[in-house]
Amino acid sequence: MRTKITDMYKHFPIIFLLMILFNISGWAQHPAVFHMQNEGRVGIAATFEPGHTGVMVPVWLTNRFVISPIVSFKYFQKKDLDLTIGIATRHYSLFNDMAFYFGFRVGSMLLIPYGEEELENDRQTDLFAGAHMGMEYFLARQLSVGLEIQGNFIQSDEKSTRFDNPGGVGVKLVPVLMATFYF
């Protein structure tokens, strides 16, 4: 008898975790999430791609169109400043708890060297423009997680070694994970 009770408690954490997951799934499918009125809402998103982390600020202009400034940077004392700035759009095609979208991106990747001598001569600017498509799953009205595939056309600076293609043109396909909190 004692072993049956111990076996029951051994599976308790798994059962408890499953109950929480089903409960979260229930919140995500709450009727308040369906057909949300997002016009005018603003969020902040953390984006994670291989070797790069960034921040986006999605602004809902209508219930199906978002414009989002992009900012990311890397800076360490006595190292170069690597700054990326741009803008992206999202056009939502289906909007329930799972939203699918496509959009366009344009921006610049700027590398500013640490040394002050000949600063202007060593500065490197790579340009990017491209399309992206993705999906966003709303866990709650204010919180979503998403996956995006970006295809960027890149024009490298003459001195840039960022893509091992100085002065050249290239294409880069990148998967991106993101988490967004909406205010």
N, C-alpha and C positions, 0 to 999 in steps of 0.2 A: 504494500500500500504506500509505503514511504517513497519508493522509487517512482511511482506514478505521479505523485505530487511534485517531486523534483524534476521529472521530465516535463511536466506542464509548465513549471517556472523557467525551464531552460528555453522554451520557445516563446516566452512572453515578450522579450525585446523585439523579435521579428514581427509578432502579431501587433504590437504597439506601433511600430514603425509603419506597417501597412495601413493601420487605422488612420494615422496622421496623414499619410499620402492620399488616401481616399477622401479625407476631409478637405485637404487642400484642393484636390481636384473638384470637389463640390463647390468650394468657394470660387474657383476659376470659372465655373459654369453658371454662376449665379446670374439671374436675369438682368441685374444691373450692369453686367459686363457686356451683354449682347446689345448691339445698336447704341454704343456709347456716343454721347455728344462731346467730341473732343475739341471742337473748334475753339481756339484761343488758349488751349492748355500748353504748358511748357514742361519739359522734362530734362533730366540729366542722365547721360548714358556713359557707362564705362565700356570700352571696346578692347577686345583682346585678339590679336592676330599673332602669328609666329614671329617672335622677336620684337614685337611692337605693342605698346599700350597707348590708348588715347581716350579723349573725352569728346562727346558730341552733346549738343543742346538742341533736341528736337522741338520745334515750334509748330503746332498744328494751325495752319492757315484756314483749312476747311476740315470737315470730318473725314476726308479721304486724301488730303495733300499735306505733306510735312516738308519744311525746309529746316536744314540742320547745319549750323556751323561746326567745323571740325578743328580740333586743336590737340596737338601732342608735342611733347618736347622731352629731350634728355639733356641733362646738364650735370656735370660734376666739376668741382673745383679743379682748376688747372687742366681741363679737358675742353673739347669742342662743344658748342651748343648745337644740337640737332633739333630743329623746329619744323613742324608740319602744320600748315594752316590751309583751310579750304572750306568748301560748302557742298552739301549734298541735298538731294531732293528724294522724297519717297512718294509714290503714287500707289495707294492701297486699292487692291482689286476685290478683296473679300474681307469683311470686317466682323468677326465674332470674337470668340475667345482666342482663336487662331487667325492671325491676319497675315496675308501675303502681300508683298509689294515689289515694285521695281523702281529704279531711280537712276539718277546721274550724279557724278561727282567731278569736281574740278578743284585744283589747288596747287600748292607749291611746297617743296621740301627744301629747307634752307640749312646749310651747314656753315656755321661761323667758327673759324678757328680760334684757339685760345690766345695765341701770340698777338700782340698789338702791332708789331711791325708788319708792314705790307698786308694789313687786314683786308683791304678791298681786293687785292690780287688773289687771295686764297679763298675767298668766299665762294661757295658753290650753291647753285640753285637748280634743282631738278623740278620739272613741271609734270603734273599728272592730270589726266582726264579719262573718264570711263563710265561704265554702267555697272549697276549692281542689282541683285535681286535677293530677296530673303523672306523670312517669316518671323513673326513675333507672337509669342504665346503670352497671354495676359493671365498671370497667376491671381491677380486682383486688379481692381480698377487703377491703382497707382503703381503697380509693379509688373514688369514684363521681362522675359528673357528671349533672346533671338539668335538666329544664325543667318549669316549673310555671305554671299559669294560676290567678290568684287573683281571686275576685269578692268585694269587700268592700262592706258597707253601712256608711256613715259618718255619724255624728252630730257635726256641727261645733259648736264652742264659739260663744257669742254674739259674741265678739270675734275669732274666728279668721278669718284671710284665707288660710289654707293651701290651701283648695279654692275660694276665691272664692264661698263660700256660708255667710256667718256665721249661726249658729244654725239652719242647715238640715240636711236629711237628703239623702244622695246615694248613688250606687253608683259604684264604681270597679273596672274590669277591668284587671288588670296581668299581663304576662308576666314571669317571673322565671327567671334562670339561676342554677344553684348548683353548687358543687364541695364535696364532703364527704370528710373523712378520718376513718375509724373506727379507734378504738384497740382 
